[in-house]
Amino acid sequence: LLQEIKMPERESTRKRRVINYGEQDTEIEYDEVIVEKKKPTKQIKARGSNKNSEKPKERKGSIKSEQSNITEIKQKDMTGRIVMSVPSLLRATVVNRPSKVVKSPYMADIILEGTTAEELCHSPALGCAGLIVPGSNVLVTPKASASAKSKFSLDLVDIGSSIVGANPNFCNKMVRVALENGWVQGIPKFEKKEIKAEASIDESRFDFKCIQDTTTYYIEVKGVPNACISDVKMSPKKKSKIQVEVNHAEDKIAYFPDGYRKTADEAISPRALKHVEHLARIAKEENTKCVLLFVVQRKDCKSFQPTKNDPKYRSAVHKASEEGVSVIAHTVVWDGVHALWGETLPINLKDESDDF
């Protein structure tokens, strides 16, 4: 089969920024992948279509050397909707996290596929709520800087039923590409000059501020790597015991947020709660539209919901929706080295078990 897609133009730069994952603000170093469309198209031949063609040499363990195991769900709709490409992905297995060498929760010891030596790897998502543990199959990228403490960055996790995005820095980059192409449901296509990242208003800083004609859009992005079979209260210890069962289950529920807190009355992420409450207030302003966009970085979920384990946040999202905030959940499907912008998921903002 011949499939014609628009290939992305990649450019890599190095930046430092402060991100929030869960409740921790942490300055980390990362390689930025900027994806832009370009006019020329290229035909991609199916594997094995030309037996006499010369195959380029590939590093052992590279994701390039494997056939994609992504189920072609609505593949016609997603063809060409590439929002990110990471060509240097390598397969590895987690040995320790935190690392035994650098005892930081942001560092892990890994062994690359086809090797035996342990390597130090940066894990920007910490343990990703139980997905990154000893024995986890992960996808990492080499770092360009020779002075970095770790040689690799842990970006994806292969749980069997899906490749899961585990790098919180990827979400905003993918969303920006989707905004420039008009792929976010219910939001118009924006020109680059109409998009401003990290826009501050009053006490908050939202991921994007887009202005088109006389309308201003405030868009807050939340990455969703986690899913469950049933969204019920569960201790971290019990959750870890059933993680393998959850990984292999079908039709999971994607949820946000996930994390620890001192008491059950507190919000898991006070920052995320502040953002949604602020969106609800400014959504009432004239010529203003507010969007809470959840990016579900996996393909094995049937629905999304603000977690019932955080009643404060769940109630706030429901209230924001009632006040005019658009709540959207889009999937991202990793196919080989490419991230494809997927379809929307049904959202459960309130059901009979909620008391608000």
NORNORKA-V500168 format. One record per residue. N is the residue number from 1. PSI is psi in radians with two decimals (999 if undefined). OMEGA is omega as a letter, one per 20 degrees, with the letter a starting at -180 (999 if undefined). Layout:
n: <N N>
psi: <PSI PSI>
omega: <OMEGA OMEGA>
This chain:
n: <1 2 3 4 5 6 7 8 9 10 11 12 13 14 15 16 17 18 19 20 21 22 23 24 25 26 27 28 29 30 31 32 33 34 35 36 37 38 39 40 41 42 43 44 45 46 47 48 49 50 51 52 53 54 55 56 57 58 59 60 61 62 63 64 65 66 67 68 69 70 71 72 73 74 75 76 77 78 79 80 81 82 83 84 85 86 87 88 89 90 91 92 93 94 95 96 97 98 99 100 101 102 103 104 105 106 107 108 109 110 111 112 113 114 115 116 117 118 119 120 121 122 123 124 125 126 127 128 129 130 131 132 133 134 135 136 137 138 139 140 141 142 143 144 145 146 147 148 149 150 151 152 153 154 155 156 157 158 159 160 161 162 163 164 165 166 167 168 169 170 171 172 173 174 175 176 177 178 179 180 181 182 183 184 185 186 187 188 189 190 191 192 193 194 195 196 197 198 199 200 201 202 203 204 205 206 207 208 209 210 211 212 213 214 215 216 217 218 219 220 221 222 223 224 225 226 227 228 229 230 231 232 233 234 235 236 237 238 239 240 241 242 243 244 245 246 247 248 249 250 251 252 253 254 255 256 257 258 259 260 261 262 263 264 265 266 267 268 269 270 271 272 273 274 275 276 277 278 279 280 281 282 283 284 285 286 287 288 289 290 291 292 293 294 295 296 297 298 299 300 301 302 303 304 305 306 307 308 309 310 311 312 313 314 315 316 317 318 319 320 321 322 323 324 325 326 327 328 329 330 331 332 333 334 335 336 337 338 339 340 341 342 343 344 345 346 347 348 349 350 351 352 353 354 355 356>
psi: <2.48 2.29 2.17 2.12 2.79 2.13 2.47 2.63 2.19 2.55 2.33 2.28 2.96 2.23 2.88 2.39 2.83 2.18 2.86 2.14 1.95 -2.06 0.08 2.26 2.12 2.37 2.13 2.86 2.38 2.84 2.13 2.34 1.98 2.18 2.22 2.59 2.61 2.75 -0.78 2.54 2.80 2.38 2.28 2.03 2.52 2.62 2.26 0.05 -0.35 1.64 -0.44 -0.11 2.57 2.23 2.30 2.63 2.43 2.55 2.39 2.35 -0.09 2.45 -0.36 -0.53 0.06 2.67 2.52 2.38 0.33 2.19 2.36 1.20 2.13 0.74 -0.58 -0.64 -0.55 -0.17 2.17 -0.13 0.94 2.15 -0.18 2.54 2.33 1.51 -0.28 0.42 2.40 2.51 2.54 2.94 2.35 2.30 -0.87 2.54 2.05 2.80 2.58 -0.28 -0.93 1.83 1.20 2.46 -0.26 0.09 2.52 2.70 2.28 2.82 2.09 2.56 2.28 0.03 3.04 -0.26 2.48 2.45 2.63 2.29 2.35 2.28 1.54 -0.36 0.28 -2.19 0.03 0.80 0.75 -0.07 -0.46 1.65 2.91 2.25 -0.22 2.40 2.11 2.91 2.21 2.81 2.43 2.54 2.52 -0.50 2.21 -0.31 -0.12 2.53 -0.69 2.61 -0.30 2.82 2.29 1.92 -0.54 2.70 2.31 1.83 0.07 -0.97 -0.24 2.73 2.25 2.25 2.16 0.25 1.88 -0.27 -0.32 -0.58 -0.93 -0.58 -0.73 -0.71 -0.68 -0.76 -0.72 -0.67 -0.70 -0.34 -0.04 0.57 -0.15 2.15 2.29 0.02 2.38 2.92 2.36 2.54 2.76 -0.69 -0.28 -0.08 2.21 2.17 2.68 1.05 2.23 2.43 2.11 -2.15 0.04 2.74 1.97 2.72 -0.69 2.50 2.06 2.32 2.17 2.16 -2.08 0.14 2.35 2.27 2.22 2.13 2.11 2.23 2.34 2.14 2.40 1.66 -0.23 2.63 2.83 2.94 -0.74 2.20 1.42 2.80 2.29 2.39 2.67 -0.62 -0.78 -0.66 -0.70 -0.52 -0.49 0.16 -0.69 -0.72 -0.74 -0.75 -0.64 -0.03 2.74 2.82 0.98 2.95 2.06 2.48 2.76 2.50 3.12 2.43 -3.02 2.71 2.78 -0.74 2.79 -0.31 -0.29 2.74 2.54 -0.74 1.67 -0.60 -0.76 -0.66 -0.74 -0.72 -0.79 -0.61 -0.65 -0.70 -0.70 -0.58 -0.83 -0.22 -0.35 -0.21 2.67 2.47 0.59 2.30 2.35 2.45 2.27 1.86 2.00 2.17 1.82 1.83 0.92 2.89 0.12 0.45 2.50 -0.32 2.98 2.63 2.55 2.29 2.49 -0.17 -0.13 1.38 -0.59 -0.84 -0.77 -0.79 -0.69 -0.68 -0.72 -0.77 -0.73 -0.69 -0.70 -0.49 -0.03 0.03 2.26 2.11 2.06 2.46 1.99 2.51 2.73 2.18 2.14 2.10 1.76 -2.13 0.06 2.49 2.14 2.32 2.08 -2.80 3.05 2.72 2.59 2.52 2.28 1.75 -0.43 2.43 -3.02 -0.31 -0.23 2.50 0.40 999>
omega: <r a a r r a a r a a a r a a r r r r r r a a a r a r a r a r a r a a r r r a a r a r r a r a r a r a a a a a r r a r a a a r r a a r r r r r a r a a r a a a r a a a r r r a a a r r a r r r r r j r r a r a r r r r r r a r r r r r r a r r r a r r a r a r r r r r a a r a a r a r a r r r a a r a a r r a a r a a a r r a r a a r a r a r a r a a a r r a r r r r a a r a r a r a a r a r a a a a r r r a a r a a a r a a a r a a r a a a r r r a r a r r a r a r a r r a a r a r r a r r a a a a r r r a a r r r a r r a r i r a a r a r a a a r r r r a r r r a a r r r a a a r a a a r a r a a r a r a a a r a a a r a r r r a r r r a r a a r a r r r r r r a r r r r a r r r r a r r a a a r a r a a r r r a r r a r a a a a r 999>
